[in-house]
């Protein structure tokens, strides 16, 4: 049986000799919430997982497939099974395989009908989204963009952004983020 995301977060945090308080300060997530996630008492969103992974210096894929000390390239084969977060409005699959410290982090996201990412989010770097299926509404600053299959958007991630599936159908899209383990994302106000 694979360990849960919470167990992996705690193991990595303790191994790096970081306290819950230190992670809370870097992620702007409460100590209580982090503790509940580590104990499996609370589910976690993609936004929160990204914040935690960046605070701990790993890619989000670490919590799904484990990292290896592999080389500079990885071939990833399609899988019928999808890694996901149970009881969340989305399924998240890191496509970067086991490449250690990738510069780009490709993520395949499946949003459930009427699913959304959460509060607007900002971080350093850039983000590229390509819609594969359904209709994705991207909230970028004060603007909204409805993206259909084949549509894409390339944006500065320091602008508050969010994505939403306002339809009754599943939406699937590829999201590629630049990755810098030194960056600390913050919630937009």
DOTI-817938 format. One record per residue: residue in one letter; x, y, z of N, C-alpha, C, O, CB in turn. Coordinates in steps of 0.001 Angstrom, whole numbers, padded with zeros to 6 digits, always signed. Glycine has a CB too. Layout:
REM residues N
AXYZXYZXYZXYZXYZ;...
END
This chain:
REM residues 189
X+000825-001174+000000+000000+000000+000000+000882+001254+000000+001822+001356+000787-000945-000011+001206;X+000567+002222-000901+001343+003447-000980+000983+004370+000171-000172+004424+000593+001114+004147-002322;X+001991+005110+000687+001684+006048+001759+000811+007191+001239+000842+007524+000054+002980+006601+002377;X+000038+007781+002140-000813+008897+001744+000042+010139+001555+001192+010188+001990-001923+009151+002794;X-000533+011141+000901+000180+012399+000690+000570+013008+002027+001679+013524+002169-000680+013389-000119;X-000327+012957+003015-000028+013516+004330+001172+012862+004992+002014+013545+005575-001222+013383+005224;X+001252+011532+004903+002386+010798+005476+003674+011206+004777+004703+011386+005428+002172+009267+005359;X+003625+011356+003450+004815+011765+002701+005237+013186+003056+006429+013474+003168+004557+011659+001199;X+004263+014072+003234+004583+015457+003616+005293+015469+004970+006329+016112+005138+003290+016330+003672;X+004712+014745+005931+005309+014731+007276+006701+014117+007256+007623+014642+007881+004414+013957+008253;X+006855+013024+006550+008149+012357+006476+009210+013283+005871+010328+013370+006378+008034+011066+005650;X+008855+013962+004799+009796+014876+004149+010090+016067+005061+011243+016478+005193+009235+015362+002790;X+009063+016617+005682+009234+017769+006582+010152+017421+007749+011073+018175+008062+007869+018247+007113;X+009907+016284+008391+010719+015858+009528+012149+015564+009070+013111+015912+009754+010099+014611+010205;X+012279+014918+007903+013610+014628+007358+014422+015878+007068+015650+015863+007156+013481+013820+006099;X+013741+016952+006724+014420+018223+006449+014514+019097+007698+014949+020247+007638+013689+018982+005340;X+014094+018524+008838+014140+019204+010132+013411+020547+010105+013906+021558+010604+015584+019413+010557;X+012224+020524+009509+011363+021706+009447+010177+021500+010387+009642+020398+010501+010875+021974+007983;X+009783+022563+011046+008618+022485+011926+007363+022849+011143+007433+023429+010059+008785+023420+013153;X+006217+022496+011712+004951+022898+011100+004874+024420+011018+004353+024969+010047+003751+022337+011901;X+005388+025092+012030+005363+026553+012043+006169+027117+010871+005722+028056+010213+005916+027090+013378;X+007338+026560+010605+008167+027045+009496+007460+026852+008154+007492+027738+007300+009524+026318+009485;X+006825+025699+007972+006107+025431+006716+004893+026343+006609+004580+026845+005529+005672+023942+006632;X+004210+026556+007729+003041+027455+007734+003447+028872+007324+002736+029524+006559+002376+027478+009138;X+004574+029342+007822+005038+030688+007477+005384+030802+005997+005078+031814+005367+006253+031060+008321;X+006015+029782+005439+006400+029815+004023+005210+029667+003089+005214+030211+001985+007403+028723+003733;X+004198+028938+003521+003068+028630+002632+001849+029506+002872+000943+029557+002040+002675+027193+002794;X+001825+030192+004002+000651+030964+004432-000553+030052+004668-001699+030471+004512+000300+032037+003383;X-000281+028810+005042-001322+027861+005439-001236+027733+006960-000156+027880+007534-001148+026449+004717;X-002352+027463+007607-002335+027399+009068-001650+026118+009554-001637+025094+008871-003769+027478+009623;X-001091+026214+010739-000460+025048+011368-001506+023955+011556-001229+022777+011330+000191+025431+012737;X-002696+024346+011967-003777+023385+012187-004105+022625+010901-004245+021402+010913-005031+024104+012713;X-004227+023360+009791-004529+022712+008511-003399+021751+008115-003662+020620+007707-004745+023775+007402;X-002156+022197+008234-001016+021339+007873-001000+020064+008717-000744+018975+008203+000313+022104+008049;X-001271+020205+009997-001316+019046+010892-002422+018077+010477-002219+016863+010467-001529+019499+012345;X-003600+018622+010133-004712+017772+009705-004377+017033+008409-004726+015862+008259-005982+018612+009517;X-003709+017699+007477-003311+017046+006224-002335+015920+006523-002487+014814+006003-002676+018066+005241;X-001327+016191+007361-000336+015167+007690-000969+013953+008367-000497+012830+008187+000741+015756+008589;X-002021+014164+009136-002696+013056+009832-003814+012436+009002-004496+011522+009467-003261+013542+011153;X-004010+012928+007772-005051+012378+006912-006455+012787+007318-007424+012144+006916-004959+010894+006901;X-006582+013842+008106-007889+014308+008582-008499+015365+007668-009667+015723+007823-007760+014866+009987;X-007716+015866+006718-008202+016893+005807-007638+016615+004416-006492+016189+004277-007803+018319+006300;X-008458+016861+003383-007961+016707+002021-007186+017965+001650-007274+018982+002338-009130+016447+001014;X-006433+017890+000568-005572+018994+000166-005858+019367-001279-006118+018499-002113-004085+018625+000348;X-005812+020653-001571-006024+021124-002935-004690+021197-003670-003624+021155-003055-006722+022504-002939;X-004766+021304-004974-003562+021465-005790-002795+022702-005359-001569+022669-005257-003922+021554-007282;X-003500+023782-005107-002864+025032-004686-002046+024825-003416-000890+025241-003345-003921+026125-004461;X-002638+024189-002421-001941+023944-001154-000786+022973-001333+000271+023158-000731-002910+023405-000109;X-000969+021944-002147+000101+020981-002383+001285+021654-003060+002436+021363-002732-000404+019809-003235;X+001012+022555-004004+002095+023279-004664+002853+024136-003664+004083+024178-003697+001549+024150-005801;X+002151+024813-002784+002801+025643-001771+003695+024796-000868+004834+025167-000585+001750+026387-000929;X+003169+023656-000419+003924+022785+000483+005142+022203-000223+006234+022169+000344+003030+021654+001015;X+004956+021743-001465+006084+021150-002185+007187+022180-002400+008369+021854-002288+005622+020578-003536;X+006812+023414-002705+007813+024461-002905+008521+024798-001596+009730+025030-001589+007161+025721-003491;X+007785+024827-000495+008387+025105+000813+009366+023998+001211+010336+024250+001925+007291+025256+001886;X+009109+022779+000751+009970+021645+001084+011026+021371+000004+011844+020463+000151+009120+020402+001296;X+011006+022161-001083+012043+022049-002108+011916+020852-003028+012923+020343-003520+013357+022001-001461;X+010688+020387-003273+010471+019272-004201+009383+019653-005195+008638+020608-004977+010084+017971-003436;X+009297+018901-006287+008206+019134-007226+006953+018466-006671+007062+017532-005876+008555+018590-008654;X+005767+018921-007070+004537+018286-006573+004484+016786-006887+003845+016027-006157+003317+018976-007176;X+005145+016356-007958+005150+014947-008328+005787+014043-007295+005536+012838-007290+005851+014776-009617;X+006597+014596-006430+007231+013822-005371+006194+013058-004555+006440+011932-004122+008047+014737-004460;X+005041+013676-004351+004017+013078-003499+003178+012023-004213+002336+011378-003587+003116+014150-002965;X+003396+011841-005514+002640+010849-006267+003490+009679-006722+003029+008538-006709+002002+011491-007455;X+004727+009946-007125+005530+008857-007663+006861+008705-006964+007601+007769-007266+005758+009065-009122;X+007192+009584-006046+008498+009567-005413+009538+010069-006394+009395+009896-007604+008854+008157-004915;X+010593+010694-005868+011650+011184-006740+012780+010184-006762+013036+009477-005787+012154+012563-006285;X+013449+010141-007893+014623+009290-008021+015810+010181-008273+015663+011389-008457+014456+008242-009156;X+016956+009606-008282+018152+010363-008617+018458+010169-010081+019622+010118-010476+019350+009937-007746;X+017421+010061-010887+017533+009789-012311+018330+010804-013083+018837+011772-012516+016201+009697-012895;X+018443+010585-014381+019233+011418-015269+018506+012665-015687+017629+013165-014983+019633+010649-016474;X+018891+013169-016868+018365+014433-017354+017138+014285-018222+016534+015292-018594+019411+015148-018111;X+016749+013085-018556+015573+012921-019413+014722+011763-018897+015219+010833-018261+015993+012676-020893;X+013460+011848-019182+012543+010800-018759+011529+010561-019858+011039+011507-020474+011840+011170-017432;X+011214+009308-020105+010136+008961-021010+009000+008480-020131+009199+007633-019260+010569+007873-022074;X+007833+009004-020351+006675+008644-019545+005629+008033-020448+005226+008651-021433+006107+009871-018792;X+005193+006866-020140+004180+006173-020923+002797+006451-020348+002641+006636-019141+004458+004658-020956;X+001810+006479-021210+000437+006698-020774+000011+005575-019837+000456+004435-019966-000518+006787-021987;X-000841+005913-018911-001323+004945-017941-002839+004995-017905-003443+006062-018018-000729+005215-016540;X-003439+003836-017748-004894+003809-017613-005312+004282-016229-006418+004789-016046-005436+002398-017878;X-004420+004113-015254-004720+004567-013905-004228+005990-013750-003129+006319-014198-004080+003641-012843;X-005004+006813-013138-004647+008208-012918-004409+008429-011429-005210+008016-010590-005754+009161-013451;X-003286+009093-011113-003053+009491-009728-003991+010641-009432-004231+011481-010299-001555+009893-009476;X-004511+010693-008253-005419+011793-007955-005564+012022-006475-005091+011239-005650-006766+011537-008558;X-006213+013087-006164-006503+013418-004789-007947+013047-004537-008854+013589-005168-006232+014922-004485;X-008162+012123-003617-009514+011666-003342-010332+012776-002707-009810+013590-001945-009493+010436-002437;X-011591+012801-003020-012539+013751-002448-012203+015198-002780-012539+016100-002013-012592+013580-000958;X-011550+015431-003901-011223+016782-004340-011947+017053-005649-012329+016115-006350-009683+016968-004503;X-012142+018328-005990-012861+018644-007226-012015+018472-008483-012443+018842-009576-013371+020053-007165;X-010813+017909-008330-009963+017712-009493-009100+016467-009323-008919+015968-008212-009085+018942-009728;X-008572+015974-010437-007564+014916-010431-006315+015545-011004-006365+016200-012045-008018+013635-011257;X-005220+015354-010346-003957+015991-010666-002940+014907-011012-002770+013958-010247-003458+016874-009487;X-002270+015032-012143-001250+014053-012514+000002+014784-012967-000003+015465-013992-001764+013103-013626;X+001074+014638-012199+002349+015256-012550+002972+014434-013674+003193+013233-013518+003309+015344-011306;X+003254+015074-014800+003803+014381-015965+005322+014472-016042+005917+014020-017020+003202+014945-017227;X+005959+015050-015025+007411+015220-015071+008158+013961-014673+009385+013978-014584+007826+016353-014172;X+007454+012884-014435+008061+011607-014052+008911+011778-012815+008524+012473-011876+008904+011037-015197;X+010066+011145-012814+010939+011183-011647+012124+012106-011847+013112+012002-011120+011425+009798-011318;X+012051+013008-012817+013135+013937-013061+013311+014824-011832+012365+015474-011386+012864+014787-014331;X+014512+014846-011294+014776+015601-010079+014937+017077-010434+015636+017422-011386+016040+015064-009354;X+014286+017941-009662+014356+019390-009823+014103+019860-011253+014958+020521-011842+015696+019877-009375;X+012947+019532-011819+012666+019965-013189+012511+021481-013267+012055+022115-012315+011398+019280-013716;X+012894+022057-014407+012712+023486-014642+011260+023769-014970+010705+024783-014547+013629+023980-015777;X+010647+022871-015725+009241+022971-016080+008493+021825-015427+008982+020696-015397+009045+022957-017616;X+007304+022113-014901+006501+021078-014264+005190+020945-015040+004283+021762-014876+006236+021411-012753;X+005089+019901-015898+003843+019686-016629+002857+018886-015779+003204+017866-015184+004114+018961-017962;X+001624+019376-015740+000591+018764-014914-000646+018541-015783-001087+019456-016479+000256+019655-013668;X-001202+017346-015747-002472+017071-016399-003542+017193-015325-003506+016485-014319-002489+015647-017089;X-004506+018106-015545-005545+018360-014550-006898+017997-015141-007214+018384-016266-005528+019841-014085;X-007688+017262-014388-009070+016967-014755-009954+017609-013698-009925+017229-012528-009333+015413-014867;X-010744+018590-014133-011660+019270-013220-013033+018626-013318-013553+018428-014416-011742+020787-013536;X-013609+018306-012198-014964+017782-012162-015935+018886-012583-015588+020066-012535-015315+017240-010746;X-017137+018513-012992-018127+019553-013297-018262+020516-012114-018358+020100-010959-019504+018917-013635;X-018264+021778-012427-018379+022857-011439-017226+022849-010449-017376+023294-009311-019694+022744-010690;X-016065+022340-010884-014878+022294-010024-014013+023527-010196-013980+024134-011267-014058+021048-010320;X-013315+023892-009133-012425+025037-009214-011190+024796-008376-011165+023908-007523-013136+026312-008763;X-010165+025592-008626-008874+025456-007967-008882+026032-006561-008169+025517-005700-007804+026128-008786;X-009641+027057-006293-009640+027694-004989-009493+029194-005139-009924+029776-006134-008524+027132-004112;X-008883+029814-004148-008682+031264-004165-007641+031624-005228-006796+030799-005576-008236+031779-002762;X-007701+032870-005748-006665+033302-006697-005285+033100-006084-005102+033257-004877-006864+034790-007099;X-004329+032754-006915-003030+032313-006489-001977+033051-007290-002153+033254-008491-002884+030796-006643;X-000892+033455-006661+000220+034082-007367+001516+033391-006980+001656+032895-005862+000295+035595-007056;X+002449+033360-007895+003787+032841-007636+004704+033378-008717+004238+033906-009727+003806+031274-007600;X+005984+033247-008516+006929+033707-009521+006909+032762-010703+006483+031614-010577+008347+033816-008939;X+007361+033230-011838+007481+032381-013017+006339+032579-013988+005652+033600-013982+007552+030940-012612;X+006160+031576-014817+005143+031610-015852+004324+030337-015796+004741+029335-015214+005774+031789-017240;X+003145+030391-016412+002250+029242-016464+001657+029175-017866+001247+030189-018432+001126+029338-015373;X+001618+027975-018409+001040+027738-019727-000074+026713-019565+000127+025670-018944+002122+027248-020754;X-001250+027005-020122-002393+026087-020040-002869+025786-021452-003029+026687-022276-003553+026692-019176;X-003095+024489-021721-003625+024041-023011-004830+023143-022726-004695+022123-022050-002524+023278-023860;X-005992+023510-023231-007219+022763-022952-007342+021567-023895-007228+021703-025113-008455+023681-023086;X-007576+020397-023308-007731+019156-024068-009197+018791-024276-009576+018282-025331-007015+018019-023360;X-010015+019054-023260-011417+018631-023283-012245+019555-022403-011800+019952-021326-011561+017162-022812;X-013446+019899-022854-014349+020719-022052-014072+022208-022201-013375+022640-023119-014245+020329-020602;X-014634+022982-021277-014470+024437-021274-013840+024834-019943-014362+024511-018876-015845+025175-021495;X-012720+025535-020018-012010+025991-018833-012108+027512-018768-011774+028198-019734-010522+025522-018850;X-012561+028037-017644-012574+029484-017441-011348+029842-016619-011181+029383-015489-013896+029961-016734;X-010489+030677-017209-009285+031135-016522-009556+032544-016009-009907+033441-016776-008028+031101-017469;X-009388+032723-014713-009529+034033-014092-008119+034593-013956-007280+034025-013257-010273+033953-012690;X-007868+035708-014626-006532+036303-014662-006665+037775-014307-007097+038583-015129-005855+036119-016068;X-006292+038122-013075-006508+039485-012600-007998+039764-012577-008761+039031-011948-005766+040518-013490;X-008413+040810-013252-009826+041173-013331-010505+040592-014570-011697+040814-014780-009973+042682-013327;X-009753+039845-015398-010281+039311-016656-010677+037850-016510-010154+037129-015661-009252+039462-017775;X-011620+037426-017364-012004+036017-017467-011838+035598-018911-012197+036335-019829-013473+035777-016976;X-011287+034402-019109-011093+033866-020454-011682+032458-020502-011249+031587-019747-009575+033856-020850;X-012660+032221-021374-013191+030877-021586-012337+030212-022655-012238+030702-023781-014709+030909-022004;X-011723+029097-022293-010868+028355-023213-011543+027049-023594-012069+026336-022740-009482+028088-022587;X-011523+026742-024896-012132+025532-025446-011027+024594-025916-009870+025009-025988-013106+025874-026617;X-011349+023329-026242-010316+022391-026690-009458+023007-027806-009974+023525-028797-010963+021079-027181;X-008144+022934-027613-007192+023500-028561-006771+024912-028210-005783+025405-028755-007773+023485-029933;X-007493+025584-027314-007122+026929-026876-006037+026841-025814-005922+025841-025106-008354+027694-026331;X-005241+027904-025716-004190+027946-024706-004016+029367-024200-004488+030325-024812-002864+027409-025273;X-003335+029486-023078-002981+030782-022514-001610+030642-021877-001320+029644-021217-004048+031274-021474;X-000767+031648-022078+000564+031699-021487+000589+032978-020659+000382+034062-021203+001722+031671-022590;X+000836+032876-019369+000680+034041-018494+001807+034178-017489+002522+033226-017175-000630+033963-017763;X+001937+035393-017001+002853+035709-015922+002159+035275-014630+001069+035754-014320+003238+037249-015903;X+002780+034381-013887+002132+033813-012699+002100+034758-011510+001520+034429-010475+002830+032551-012300;X+002717+035935-011642+002647+036903-010546+001324+037665-010563+001022+038408-009628+003818+037885-010629;X+000528+037482-011633-000811+038064-011701-001762+037078-011011-001725+035887-011322-001253+038352-013205;X-002613+037538-010084-003544+036610-009424-004349+035830-010459-004945+036412-011365-004497+037377-008477;X-004359+034512-010316-005051+033666-011290-005694+032466-010610-005376+032113-009475-004080+033195-012377;X-006600+031862-011342-007390+030749-010848-008033+030097-012065-008123+030731-013116-008468+031214-009792;X-008481+028856-011956-009246+028251-013029-010487+027592-012481-010518+027110-011349-008406+027243-013790;X-011531+027582-013332-012840+027099-012913-013482+026322-014057-013335+026689-015222-013749+028275-012468;X-014189+025254-013724-015034+024553-014688-016466+024879-014301-016992+024331-013333-014765+022985-014699;X-017089+025760-015047-018459+026177-014726-019506+025344-015466-020700+025632-015386-018647+027649-015063;X-019065+024329-016174-019988+023521-016960-020374+022254-016204-019836+021970-015134-019367+023164-018316;X-021288+021515-016758-021716+020238-016191-020908+019066-016729-021228+017913-016441-023184+020012-016471;X-019868+019344-017506-019016+018304-018095-017603+018371-017513-017203+019395-016959-018966+018451-019632;X-016860+017289-017639-015474+017235-017195-014613+018120-018099-014837+018193-019307-014951+015773-017196;X-013639+018783-017506-012667+019576-018257-011277+019019-017977-010911+018793-016824-012752+021095-017878;X-010502+018799-019047-009122+018303-018908-008197+019292-019593-008483+019774-020689-008955+016860-019522;X-007079+019591-018931-006110+020506-019532-004703+020215-019034-004497+019635-017968-006485+021957-019230;X-003749+020642-019844-002334+020535-019512-001909+021881-018951-002149+022918-019569-001465+020126-020763;X-001285+021870-017795-000783+023083-017155+000718+022901-016965+001152+021945-016322-001511+023367-015781;X+001508+023811-017518+002965+023740-017378+003414+024974-016609+003187+026105-017038+003682+023648-018780;X+004055+024741-015467+004575+025821-014629+006084+025815-014687+006709+024758-014774+004088+025683-013169;X+006678+027019-014638+008121+027064-014424+008324+026719-012957+007511+027102-012117+008749+028485-014799;X+009379+026012-012641+009585+025549-011264+010883+026117-010742+011928+026001-011382+009597+024000-011183;X+010814+026727-009588+011976+027266-008897+011737+026986-007432+010868+027602-006815+012191+028812-009181;X+012499+026062-006864+012232+025648-005483+012469+026770-004478+012075+026643-003318+013098+024459-005125;X+013106+027869-004897+013330+028980-003982+012142+029936-003922+012070+030784-003033+014570+029736-004388;X+011211+029801-004864+010090+030742-004848+009115+030371-003751+008985+029206-003378+009375+030769-006209;X+008439+031373-003247+007439+031148-002205+006144+031769-002707+006033+032994-002770+007883+031763-000809;X+005152+030938-003067+003900+031481-003559+003109+032101-002413+003252+031710-001254+003077+030391-004256;X+002283+033062-002758+001423+033664-001762+000014+033763-002293-000200+033873-003501+001941+035037-001354;X-000932+033725-001403-002330+033874-001820-002571+035322-002203-002047+036238-001570-003312+033428-000692;X-003365+035519-003238-003688+036880-003658-004710+037484-002704-005542+036774-002138-004225+036897-005109;X-004640+038763-002536-005592+039444-001646-006691+040078-002438-007588+040696-001864-004895+040499-000796;
END
